[in-house]
Amino acid sequence: MTKQFSKYLITIFLLLLVFTPISYFLILPNYNTLIGTFKRINIQRYSYDIYFSLLTTVAPTKEQILGTSQILIEDVSIEEYIDGVGEIDPILERLNTTLHIESIDVKGEIFQGKDSTTMDKGFWHFPISVYPGQKGNAVVISHRYLNIPPAKDTFFNLEKVRRGDTILVTQDDNEYTYIVSDVKVIEKNDISVIQDSSDYRITLVTCTPLWTSHQRLVVIAKLDKLYQKT
């Protein structure tokens, strides 16, 4: 009986030894799809999708009214378009500012810096934009695949965000909840999405398609006080 039990244990061990690495390489390429499936089984999501479709129809955005024209600067990407940035007061870092998107399991610190090398540390607050919670357009840019899941401080899964998802920005003494209103792909030198706005919004930017830097994936969200009745 003992010998037979030992054989079972050895068999199980050998199977695990073979199938564990195989499972890893099967799951990793599909992680981007799997995480969205498990995190989106939620009736509230569908309600938000319907609501924001209706909202866009009733109150179109400025971009929809003016058309799809883009403001382009030849051979200059969004990340490089910084005009005359002076000394930066790292107030966001002192306040331990973090960004959290629960629907795609993203969480990490927001760092301040004069150029795109700041993204090597985490989420980069674009220095010519307003701070989260302020009136205007707070822009946060990050790498797509410098880190990959299960790391959370990455925009690897940003394309899985949908309208109605929440983006939470927390600080030592403040918390701001934004509701996603738009997800789109633009050219890498289209700076229209980083321009200031008259509302309270946050704009997240990363590279797309995945594993390339040909274009930019953009997620726009509005401070929840604008939609608190939904």
N, C-alpha and C positions, 0 to 999 in steps of 0.2 A: 504493500500500500504506500509506504514511504517513498519507494523508488518511483512508483507511478506518479505520485504527487510532484516529485522532483522533476520528472520529465515534463509535466504540465508547466511548471514554473519556468523551466529552461526554454520551452517552446514559446511561451508568452513573452519572455525577455527577448528572444531572437526576433519575434514578430515586431515588437516595439522598436528594436534596434533598426530594423529595415524600414518600417512604415513611418516612423517619426520624421526623418529628414525628407521623405517623399511628400508627406502631408504638408510640411513647411513650405516646400517649393510649389505645391499646388495651391495653397491658401494665400500666400503672399501676393501673387499677381492679381488675385481676385479680391483682395482685402478692400479695395476702394469701393467695389460693388456690394460686398457682404455687409460692411458696416452701415451703409445707407439702408439696406433692407431691414436690419434688426432695429435700427433706431427710429424708423419712420412709421411703424405700425401704430398709428395714432390718429383718432378721429379729428382732433383739434387741427392737425395739419391740413386736412382736406377742407375744413371750414375756412381756415386762413387763405388757402389757395383760391377758393370761390370769392372770399371777401376782397382780396387784393385785385383779382381780375375785374370785379365790379368797380372797385375804387379807381382803377386806372381808366376804365371806360367813362366814369362820371367826371373824374378830375384828371385829365391827361397831364403828363409831366411837361416841363418846358421843352425838353428834347423832342417829345412827340409833336408839340405844336410847331416848333421851328424846323422840324425835319431831321434827317439823319446826317447832316453835314458834320464834319469833324475838323477840329483845329489840329493841324499837324506841323511838326517841326522836323525837317528832313534829317535822318540819321541820328536822331536824339531820342533815347527811350525815356519813358516816364521816370524811371529811377535816376536818370542822369539830369533831368530837367530841374535844376535848383538854381535860382537866380539870387546871388548876393546874400547868402545865409551868413549871419554874423555869429557871435558866440551864443551857444545854446545853454539855457538854464535847465538842467536835467530834473525838472519838477516832477515829471511822470515817474521817473525812477525813484525819487525820494518818497513818492507816495505809494510805491510798490504797485504800480498799475499793471493789471493783468487783463487779458482778453480770453473769453471762454465762449465756445460755440458747442453747446451740449449735443446737438443733433448729429455732429460729425466727430465728437470726442476730441475737440481741439481746446487746448489751454496752454497759455504761456505768458511771459512777461513782455511788456512793451518797452522798447529801449529808444533812446534819443541819440541822434548823431547827425553830422553834416552830410554824410554820403552813404551810398548803398552798402558799404562794407559793414554797416551796423546790423544788417540782416543776418550776418554770420552769428550774432549773439541771440537772435530771436526776432520778434515782431518789431518792425521799424516804424516809428511815428515819422511821417514825412514832414520835414522841419518847417515848410512854409504853410502848413495847414494848422487849423485851430486844434485845441486840445479836446479830447472826448468830453461830452457834456456841455460844451460851449455851442453857441449859435454859429452855424457854418458847417463846413465839410472837414471832418477829422479823417485824415487818410492814414491807413496802416498798410505797409507793404511787407511781404515776406517771401522767402524761398518756397518752392513747391516740393523739391526733392533733395535738399541738403540733408534734411532728416526725413525719415519715412515712418509710418505707423509700425509698431505701437507707440512711437514717440508722439507726444501731443503738441509740441511747439513747432508745428509745420502746417502749411496750407495744402498739403498733399491731397486732401479730400475736399478742397473748397468747392469743386464743381458739384458736389453732392448737396450743397446748401440749396434750399428752396424758399420761395416767398412764404413769409409767415414764421420762419425760424427766428429764434432769438439770439442776439449777440450781446453778451454781458461783459461790461467793462467795470472792474472793481478796483477801488483804491482803499487806502487805510480808512478814510472817512467818507467815501462816496461810492455810489453804485449806479451805473447807467445801463438801462436795458433798451436795446435797439431791436426793431422788427424789420426783417429783410423785406424789401419791396421790389428789388430787381437783381437779376443775375445775368451778365452778358459777357461777350467776348469782343475785344477791341484790338486795333493795331497797337504795337508796342510804343509808337510815338504819338498816340492820340492822348493829348493832355487834358481833354475836356473833362474827364472824370475826376481830376485832381483840382479843378477850379473851385473857388469858394462858392457857397450857396447861401440862400436866404433862410433856409430851414435848419433843423438840427439833425445832422446825419453823420454816419460813419461809412467810409468807403474802404473796402479791403481789395488789395490788388496782388496778383501773383502771375506766374508764367503759365502759358497753355499753348498747345496741347501738352499733356503730361510727358515729361522727359525732354521737352524742347523749350525754347524761349522765343518762338516765332511771334506769338501774340500775347495778349494779357487777358486774364480772367478777372472780372470785376464783380464784386458783391456790394450792393448799396443797401443800407438799412437806415430807418428813421427812428429817432428817439421815441420810446413807447408812449410818452405823454400825448403825442399826436394821434394815437390810435387807442387810447385807454378805454374807449367805449366798446371795443370789439370783444 
